[in-house]
Amino acid sequence: MRILIVEDDEEIAGFIAKGLRQEGFAVDTAFRGDDGLVLALAEPYDAAVIDIMLPGCDGLEIIETMRKKRVNTPVLILSARRSVDDRVRGIQRGGDDYMVKPFAFSELLVRIQALIRRSGGVAEASTLTVGDLFMDLLKRGVKRGDTVLDLQPREFSLLEYLMRNAERPVSKTMILEHVWDLHFDPQTNVVDVLVCRLRNKVDKAFDAKMIHTIRGVGYVLKTPA
């Protein structure tokens, strides 16, 4: 999952980005409204956290422009403005949720997850199943058969992406875009290293292998025959 943060307070932006990365999200950050708008229109995001008072252009302008351009990324407005009128205005101009500073990261995380689940107007399932592989997205738990798999956040994110695209090959570039930050070096071998680690946990103890390499293309998660 990829999240866009548009926040001119670098300390707050860094706090949010660090927390989301620890939860396995890929995060892009902009400190100016105009830079945030460029990213919001150019890149596919699963959700965005946008402040209102920004240099360049304010957060409500960003959201309005996104909606006019038919960019339906769910937006959580994060602002020090706390009046009811401010909240109503934010939702009326295209925001999906409104959170007042100061805030608890745990609440921010839950709200982002809820926005992602509701995006597109369809409630997203809280679990994923491919063959005997089961993932609980809310509890962040994974099992293969009766075996509990202990995954690190990045491993969980990679497996989630592979499970959402089960039976479909995904390239290393696609994995980088969805599991790491936007500007990650595409020449790095981190994808291969992470896939190797994930294979050791998902496949090593089982006769039927699920994660397969497609030479020259990337990787695919397949239901065991």
C-alpha positions in Angstrom: 0.0 0.0 0.0 1.3 3.5 -0.9 0.5 6.6 1.1 1.0 10.2 0.2 1.7 12.7 3.0 1.5 16.4 2.3 2.5 18.3 5.5 4.8 21.3 5.8 5.8 20.5 9.4 8.8 18.2 8.7 8.8 16.8 12.2 5.1 15.8 12.0 5.6 14.5 8.4 8.6 12.5 9.5 6.7 11.1 12.5 3.8 9.9 10.4 6.1 8.5 7.6 8.2 6.5 10.1 5.2 5.0 11.7 3.6 4.0 8.4 6.8 2.5 7.1 7.1 0.4 10.3 3.6 -0.8 9.5 4.7 -1.9 6.1 3.4 1.0 3.9 5.4 2.8 1.2 5.3 6.5 1.8 6.0 9.6 -0.3 6.2 13.0 1.4 5.7 16.5 0.1 6.3 19.6 2.3 4.6 22.1 -0.2 1.1 22.1 -1.5 2.1 22.4 -5.1 4.6 19.5 -4.8 2.0 17.4 -3.2 -0.5 18.1 -5.9 2.0 17.0 -8.6 2.5 13.7 -6.8 -1.3 13.2 -6.1 -2.1 13.7 -9.8 0.9 11.7 -11.2 1.1 8.6 -9.0 -1.4 6.0 -7.8 -1.9 6.1 -4.0 -4.0 4.0 -1.8 -4.6 6.9 0.5 -3.4 10.5 1.2 -2.9 12.5 4.4 -3.1 16.2 3.6 -2.7 19.2 5.9 -4.8 22.3 5.1 -2.4 25.2 5.7 0.5 24.6 3.2 2.9 26.8 1.3 2.3 26.8 -2.5 -1.3 25.9 -2.4 -3.5 24.9 0.5 -4.7 21.4 1.2 -8.3 22.0 0.2 -7.1 23.2 -3.2 -5.2 20.0 -3.6 -8.2 17.9 -2.8 -10.6 19.9 -5.1 -8.2 19.6 -8.0 -7.8 15.9 -7.4 -11.6 15.4 -7.5 -11.9 17.6 -10.6 -9.3 15.4 -12.3 -11.2 12.3 -11.2 -8.4 11.2 -8.8 -10.4 9.2 -6.2 -7.6 8.6 -3.8 -9.2 8.6 -0.3 -8.0 11.6 1.7 -7.6 12.1 5.4 -7.4 15.8 6.2 -5.0 16.5 9.1 -5.3 20.0 10.5 -4.9 22.2 13.6 -8.3 23.8 12.6 -10.8 22.2 14.9 -14.1 23.9 14.5 -17.1 22.1 13.2 -17.3 24.5 10.2 -13.7 23.6 9.3 -14.5 19.9 9.4 -17.7 20.3 7.3 -15.8 22.5 4.8 -13.1 19.9 4.4 -15.5 17.1 3.7 -17.6 19.2 1.4 -14.6 20.0 -0.7 -13.7 16.4 -1.3 -12.0 15.1 1.9 -13.1 11.6 3.2 -12.1 12.0 6.8 -10.9 14.8 9.1 -8.5 14.5 12.0 -7.4 17.3 14.4 -3.8 17.9 15.6 -2.4 16.9 18.0 -3.2 13.3 17.3 -2.3 9.7 18.3 -0.6 7.7 15.6 -2.6 4.6 16.5 -5.8 6.5 15.6 -4.3 7.9 12.4 -3.3 4.4 11.3 -6.8 3.0 12.0 -8.5 5.8 10.1 -6.1 5.3 7.1 -6.8 1.6 7.1 -10.6 2.2 7.2 -10.3 4.7 4.3 -8.5 2.1 2.2 -11.1 -0.6 3.0 -13.9 1.7 2.0 -12.2 3.1 -1.1 -14.3 2.6 -4.3 -17.5 2.3 -2.2 -16.9 -1.4 -1.6 -16.0 -2.8 1.7 -12.8 -4.6 1.4 -12.4 -8.0 2.9 -10.3 -8.1 6.0 -8.7 -11.4 5.1 -6.9 -12.9 2.0 -6.7 -16.6 1.1 -4.7 -18.3 -1.6 -4.7 -22.1 -1.3 -3.7 -23.0 2.2 -2.2 -19.5 2.8 -4.3 -17.2 5.0 -3.7 -13.5 5.9 -5.6 -11.5 8.4 -5.2 -7.8 7.3 -6.5 -6.4 10.6 -4.6 -8.5 13.0 -1.5 -8.6 10.7 -1.3 -12.4 11.0 -0.4 -15.1 8.5 -0.8 -18.8 8.5 0.0 -21.6 6.0 -2.2 -24.5 6.9 -1.8 -24.7 10.7 1.6 -23.1 10.7 1.8 -19.5 11.9 4.3 -17.5 9.9 6.2 -14.8 11.7 6.7 -12.0 9.1 8.4 -8.7 9.4 6.4 -5.6 8.2 8.1 -5.5 4.8 7.7 -9.2 4.3 4.0 -8.9 5.2 3.6 -6.1 2.7 5.2 -8.1 -0.1 3.1 -11.2 0.6 0.0 -9.0 0.7 0.8 -7.6 -2.7 1.6 -11.1 -4.1 -1.7 -12.5 -2.6 -3.7 -9.6 -4.1 -2.2 -10.5 -7.5 -2.2 -14.3 -7.1 -1.6 -16.2 -10.3 -0.5 -12.9 -12.0 3.2 -12.2 -12.6 4.4 -8.9 -10.9 7.7 -7.3 -12.0 10.4 -6.1 -9.6 9.5 -2.5 -10.6 5.9 -3.1 -9.6 7.0 -4.5 -6.3 9.3 -1.5 -5.7 6.5 0.9 -6.4 4.0 -0.8 -4.0 6.3 -2.0 -1.2 8.9 0.6 -1.1 9.1 4.4 -1.5 8.6 6.1 -4.9 12.2 7.1 -5.5 13.8 3.8 -4.4 16.7 2.8 -6.7 15.3 0.4 -9.3 18.8 -1.2 -9.7 19.0 -2.4 -6.2 18.7 -6.1 -5.3 16.4 -5.5 -2.3 13.5 -7.2 -4.0 15.4 -10.4 -4.6 16.7 -10.4 -1.0 13.2 -9.8 0.4 11.6 -12.5 -1.9 14.3 -14.9 -0.7 13.5 -14.2 3.0 9.8 -14.5 2.3 10.3 -17.8 0.5 12.1 -19.2 3.5 9.0 -18.6 5.6 6.3 -19.4 3.2 7.7 -22.3 1.2 10.8 -23.8 2.9 8.9 -26.1 5.3 6.4 -27.2 2.7 6.6 -29.6 -0.3 4.3 -27.5 -2.5 5.9 -24.2 -3.4 3.9 -21.1 -3.9 6.3 -18.3 -4.7 7.8 -18.7 -8.2 10.4 -16.8 -10.2 9.5 -16.0 -13.8 12.9 -15.3 -15.5 13.1 -11.9 -17.1 9.7 -10.9 -15.7 9.5 -11.1 -11.9 7.6 -13.3 -9.5 4.2 -14.9 -9.1 2.3 -16.5 -6.2 0.5 -19.6 -7.3 -2.0 -21.9 -5.6 -0.3 -25.3 -5.1 -1.5 -27.8 -7.6 
